[in-house]
Amino acid sequence: PVVLFLHGFPELWYSWRHQIAALSSLGYRAVAPDLRGYGDTDAPDSISSYTIFHLVGDVVALIDSLD
């Protein structure tokens, strides 16, 4: 099973490092992406690219890519 960790502002995937290791050791697929504009992700210039619809769309696309 997949466990998806989503960080808040201004955190990164690194905030979940201990939980990732713990759940992975139990057989879970732990995924903690850097959200749009954080870490090494693309950072669109327009503020209109950061609506909740865009952020949710990113998460839905990630889930789809994980099957």
N, CA, C and O atoms as a GROMACS GRO file, in nm:
protein
  268
    1PRO      N    1   0.082  -0.120   0.000
    1PRO     CA    2   0.000   0.000   0.000
    1PRO      C    3   0.086   0.127   0.000
    1PRO      O    4   0.199   0.127   0.049
    2VAL      N    5   0.032   0.231  -0.054
    2VAL     CA    6   0.102   0.360  -0.062
    2VAL      C    7   0.055   0.451   0.050
    2VAL      O    8  -0.065   0.461   0.078
    3VAL      N    9   0.150   0.517   0.114
    3VAL     CA   10   0.120   0.624   0.210
    3VAL      C   11   0.178   0.751   0.150
    3VAL      O   12   0.296   0.758   0.119
    4LEU      N   13   0.094   0.852   0.136
    4LEU     CA   14   0.134   0.977   0.074
    4LEU      C   15   0.146   1.083   0.183
    4LEU      O   16   0.048   1.113   0.252
    5PHE      N   17   0.264   1.141   0.198
    5PHE     CA   18   0.289   1.246   0.296
    5PHE      C   19   0.294   1.380   0.223
    5PHE      O   20   0.372   1.398   0.129
    6LEU      N   21   0.212   1.474   0.267
    6LEU     CA   22   0.210   1.607   0.207
    6LEU      C   23   0.250   1.709   0.313
    6LEU      O   24   0.194   1.713   0.422
    7HIS      N   25   0.348   1.791   0.280
    7HIS     CA   26   0.400   1.888   0.375
    7HIS      C   27   0.322   2.019   0.368
    7HIS      O   28   0.247   2.044   0.274
    8GLY      N   29   0.341   2.099   0.469
    8GLY     CA   30   0.282   2.233   0.473
    8GLY      C   31   0.387   2.338   0.443
    8GLY      O   32   0.502   2.306   0.416
    9PHE      N   33   0.347   2.463   0.448
    9PHE     CA   34   0.439   2.574   0.424
    9PHE      C   35   0.521   2.596   0.549
    9PHE      O   36   0.464   2.596   0.658
   10PRO      N   37   0.647   2.614   0.541
   10PRO     CA   38   0.739   2.612   0.427
   10PRO      C   39   0.824   2.484   0.424
   10PRO      O   40   0.942   2.490   0.390
   11GLU      N   41   0.768   2.373   0.459
   11GLU     CA   42   0.845   2.250   0.474
   11GLU      C   43   0.876   2.182   0.340
   11GLU      O   44   0.832   2.227   0.234
   12LEU      N   45   0.951   2.073   0.347
   12LEU     CA   46   0.988   1.991   0.231
   12LEU      C   47   0.963   1.845   0.266
   12LEU      O   48   0.921   1.814   0.377
   13TRP      N   49   0.988   1.756   0.172
   13TRP     CA   50   0.974   1.611   0.195
   13TRP      C   51   1.055   1.569   0.317
   13TRP      O   52   1.019   1.475   0.387
   14TYR      N   53   1.165   1.639   0.342
   14TYR     CA   54   1.259   1.604   0.449
   14TYR      C   55   1.191   1.602   0.586
   14TYR      O   56   1.236   1.534   0.678
   15SER      N   57   1.083   1.677   0.600
   15SER     CA   58   1.010   1.681   0.726
   15SER      C   59   0.955   1.544   0.764
   15SER      O   60   0.931   1.517   0.882
   16TRP      N   61   0.936   1.458   0.666
   16TRP     CA   62   0.877   1.325   0.687
   16TRP      C   63   0.981   1.213   0.692
   16TRP      O   64   0.944   1.096   0.694
   17ARG      N   65   1.108   1.246   0.694
   17ARG     CA   66   1.214   1.145   0.680
   17ARG      C   67   1.203   1.030   0.780
   17ARG      O   68   1.227   0.915   0.743
   18HIS      N   69   1.166   1.058   0.903
   18HIS     CA   70   1.157   0.951   1.003
   18HIS      C   71   1.036   0.861   0.978
   18HIS      O   72   1.044   0.739   0.993
   19GLN      N   73   0.925   0.923   0.941
   19GLN     CA   74   0.805   0.845   0.912
   19GLN      C   75   0.823   0.761   0.786
   19GLN      O   76   0.774   0.648   0.779
   20ILE      N   77   0.893   0.815   0.687
   20ILE     CA   78   0.920   0.740   0.563
   20ILE      C   79   0.996   0.612   0.596
   20ILE      O   80   0.959   0.504   0.551
   21ALA      N   81   1.102   0.625   0.673
   21ALA     CA   82   1.184   0.509   0.709
   21ALA      C   83   1.103   0.407   0.788
   21ALA      O   84   1.111   0.287   0.762
   22ALA      N   85   1.025   0.454   0.884
   22ALA     CA   86   0.947   0.363   0.968
   22ALA      C   87   0.843   0.287   0.887
   22ALA      O   88   0.830   0.165   0.900
   23LEU      N   89   0.768   0.356   0.804
   23LEU     CA   90   0.664   0.288   0.725
   23LEU      C   91   0.722   0.201   0.615
   23LEU      O   92   0.666   0.096   0.583
   24SER      N   93   0.832   0.244   0.557
   24SER     CA   94   0.898   0.161   0.455
   24SER      C   95   0.943   0.029   0.514
   24SER      O   96   0.933  -0.076   0.450
   25SER      N   97   0.993   0.033   0.637
   25SER     CA   98   1.039  -0.091   0.701
   25SER      C   99   0.923  -0.187   0.730
   25SER      O  100   0.944  -0.306   0.752
   26LEU      N  101   0.801  -0.134   0.729
   26LEU     CA  102   0.682  -0.217   0.751
   26LEU      C  103   0.618  -0.263   0.620
   26LEU      O  104   0.513  -0.328   0.620
   27GLY      N  105   0.682  -0.228   0.508
   27GLY     CA  106   0.633  -0.274   0.378
   27GLY      C  107   0.547  -0.175   0.303
   27GLY      O  108   0.496  -0.207   0.195
   28TYR      N  109   0.530  -0.057   0.357
   28TYR     CA  110   0.452   0.044   0.286
   28TYR      C  111   0.539   0.117   0.183
   28TYR      O  112   0.661   0.126   0.198
   29ARG      N  113   0.475   0.167   0.081
   29ARG     CA  114   0.544   0.252  -0.016
   29ARG      C  115   0.518   0.396   0.028
   29ARG      O  116   0.411   0.451   0.004
   30ALA      N  117   0.616   0.455   0.092
   30ALA     CA  118   0.603   0.590   0.146
   30ALA      C  119   0.651   0.692   0.044
   30ALA      O  120   0.765   0.686  -0.002
   31VAL      N  121   0.563   0.786   0.009
   31VAL     CA  122   0.594   0.887  -0.092
   31VAL      C  123   0.573   1.024  -0.030
   31VAL      O  124   0.467   1.054   0.025
   32ALA      N  125   0.677   1.109  -0.039
   32ALA     CA  126   0.670   1.244   0.018
   32ALA      C  127   0.724   1.343  -0.085
   32ALA      O  128   0.842   1.377  -0.081
   33PRO      N  129   0.640   1.388  -0.175
   33PRO     CA  130   0.688   1.480  -0.279
   33PRO      C  131   0.703   1.622  -0.226
   33PRO      O  132   0.632   1.663  -0.133
   34ASP      N  133   0.795   1.695  -0.284
   34ASP     CA  134   0.797   1.840  -0.261
   34ASP      C  135   0.684   1.898  -0.344
   34ASP      O  136   0.675   1.872  -0.464
   35LEU      N  137   0.599   1.975  -0.281
   35LEU     CA  138   0.484   2.031  -0.352
   35LEU      C  139   0.527   2.144  -0.444
   35LEU      O  140   0.639   2.194  -0.435
   36ARG      N  141   0.438   2.181  -0.532
   36ARG     CA  142   0.463   2.283  -0.635
   36ARG      C  143   0.534   2.405  -0.576
   36ARG      O  144   0.485   2.469  -0.483
   37GLY      N  145   0.651   2.437  -0.634
   37GLY     CA  146   0.724   2.556  -0.593
   37GLY      C  147   0.822   2.536  -0.479
   37GLY      O  148   0.894   2.629  -0.444
   38TYR      N  149   0.827   2.417  -0.419
   38TYR     CA  150   0.917   2.391  -0.307
   38TYR      C  151   1.029   2.297  -0.349
   38TYR      O  152   1.014   2.219  -0.443
   39GLY      N  153   1.141   2.305  -0.279
   39GLY     CA  154   1.253   2.216  -0.307
   39GLY      C  155   1.301   2.231  -0.450
   39GLY      O  156   1.321   2.342  -0.499
   40ASP      N  157   1.319   2.118  -0.516
   40ASP     CA  158   1.369   2.118  -0.654
   40ASP      C  159   1.257   2.109  -0.757
   40ASP      O  160   1.283   2.076  -0.873
   41THR      N  161   1.132   2.139  -0.717
   41THR     CA  162   1.020   2.131  -0.812
   41THR      C  163   1.016   2.255  -0.900
   41THR      O  164   1.082   2.355  -0.873
   42ASP      N  165   0.936   2.246  -1.006
   42ASP     CA  166   0.911   2.363  -1.089
   42ASP      C  167   0.838   2.467  -1.005
   42ASP      O  168   0.755   2.434  -0.922
   43ALA      N  169   0.871   2.593  -1.028
   43ALA     CA  170   0.807   2.703  -0.956
   43ALA      C  171   0.750   2.802  -1.056
   43ALA      O  172   0.818   2.896  -1.098
   44PRO      N  173   0.624   2.781  -1.095
   44PRO     CA  174   0.563   2.875  -1.190
   44PRO      C  175   0.570   3.018  -1.136
   44PRO      O  176   0.558   3.041  -1.015
   45ASP      N  177   0.589   3.114  -1.227
   45ASP     CA  178   0.599   3.254  -1.186
   45ASP      C  179   0.466   3.314  -1.143
   45ASP      O  180   0.461   3.394  -1.050
   46SER      N  181   0.360   3.274  -1.209
   46SER     CA  182   0.229   3.334  -1.184
   46SER      C  183   0.166   3.280  -1.055
   46SER      O  184   0.159   3.160  -1.034
   47ILE      N  185   0.122   3.371  -0.971
   47ILE     CA  186   0.055   3.330  -0.847
   47ILE      C  187  -0.072   3.251  -0.875
   47ILE      O  188  -0.115   3.170  -0.793
   48SER      N  189  -0.131   3.273  -0.991
   48SER     CA  190  -0.253   3.200  -1.027
   48SER      C  191  -0.227   3.051  -1.052
   48SER      O  192  -0.321   2.973  -1.067
   49SER      N  193  -0.100   3.012  -1.057
   49SER     CA  194  -0.064   2.872  -1.077
   49SER      C  195  -0.057   2.794  -0.946
   49SER      O  196  -0.017   2.677  -0.944
   50TYR      N  197  -0.096   2.858  -0.836
   50TYR     CA  198  -0.087   2.795  -0.704
   50TYR      C  199  -0.222   2.782  -0.636
   50TYR      O  200  -0.228   2.777  -0.513
   51THR      N  201  -0.330   2.777  -0.713
   51THR     CA  202  -0.462   2.761  -0.652
   51THR      C  203  -0.475   2.620  -0.595
   51THR      O  204  -0.396   2.531  -0.629
   52ILE      N  205  -0.573   2.600  -0.511
   52ILE     CA  206  -0.596   2.468  -0.455
   52ILE      C  207  -0.625   2.367  -0.565
   52ILE      O  208  -0.592   2.249  -0.552
   53PHE      N  209  -0.686   2.412  -0.675
   53PHE     CA  210  -0.715   2.322  -0.787
   53PHE      C  211  -0.586   2.273  -0.852
   53PHE      O  212  -0.576   2.157  -0.893
   54HIS      N  213  -0.486   2.361  -0.863
   54HIS     CA  214  -0.356   2.321  -0.918
   54HIS      C  215  -0.285   2.223  -0.823
   54HIS      O  216  -0.230   2.122  -0.866
   55LEU      N  217  -0.288   2.255  -0.695
   55LEU     CA  218  -0.218   2.170  -0.598
   55LEU      C  219  -0.283   2.032  -0.589
   55LEU      O  220  -0.213   1.931  -0.585
   56VAL      N  221  -0.415   2.028  -0.586
   56VAL     CA  222  -0.485   1.900  -0.584
   56VAL      C  223  -0.460   1.824  -0.714
   56VAL      O  224  -0.442   1.703  -0.713
   57GLY      N  225  -0.460   1.897  -0.825
   57GLY     CA  226  -0.430   1.834  -0.954
   57GLY      C  227  -0.293   1.769  -0.956
   57GLY      O  228  -0.275   1.661  -1.014
   58ASP      N  229  -0.195   1.834  -0.894
   58ASP     CA  230  -0.061   1.777  -0.885
   58ASP      C  231  -0.063   1.646  -0.807
   58ASP      O  232   0.000   1.548  -0.847
   59VAL      N  233  -0.137   1.644  -0.696
   59VAL     CA  234  -0.144   1.524  -0.612
   59VAL      C  235  -0.218   1.412  -0.686
   59VAL      O  236  -0.176   1.297  -0.681
   60VAL      N  237  -0.327   1.445  -0.753
   60VAL     CA  238  -0.401   1.344  -0.830
   60VAL      C  239  -0.311   1.285  -0.939
   60VAL      O  240  -0.310   1.164  -0.960
   61ALA      N  241  -0.236   1.370  -1.008
   61ALA     CA  242  -0.145   1.320  -1.112
   61ALA      C  243  -0.037   1.230  -1.053
   61ALA      O  244   0.001   1.130  -1.114
   62LEU      N  245   0.011   1.265  -0.935
   62LEU     CA  246   0.111   1.182  -0.868
   62LEU      C  247   0.052   1.045  -0.834
   62LEU      O  248   0.114   0.942  -0.860
   63ILE      N  249  -0.067   1.044  -0.777
   63ILE     CA  250  -0.133   0.917  -0.744
   63ILE      C  251  -0.154   0.833  -0.870
   63ILE      O  252  -0.130   0.713  -0.869
   64ASP      N  253  -0.199   0.896  -0.977
   64ASP     CA  254  -0.218   0.824  -1.104
   64ASP      C  255  -0.087   0.763  -1.152
   64ASP      O  256  -0.085   0.651  -1.203
   65SER      N  257   0.022   0.837  -1.135
   65SER     CA  258   0.152   0.786  -1.183
   65SER      C  259   0.203   0.668  -1.100
   65SER      O  260   0.288   0.592  -1.146
   66LEU      N  261   0.153   0.655  -0.978
   66LEU     CA  262   0.196   0.546  -0.891
   66LEU      C  263   0.113   0.419  -0.911
   66LEU      O  264   0.144   0.315  -0.853
   67ASP      N  265   0.010   0.427  -0.992
   67ASP     CA  266  -0.084   0.316  -1.017
   67ASP      C  267  -0.158   0.281  -0.889
   67ASP      O  268  -0.241   0.190  -0.890
   0.00000   0.00000   0.00000
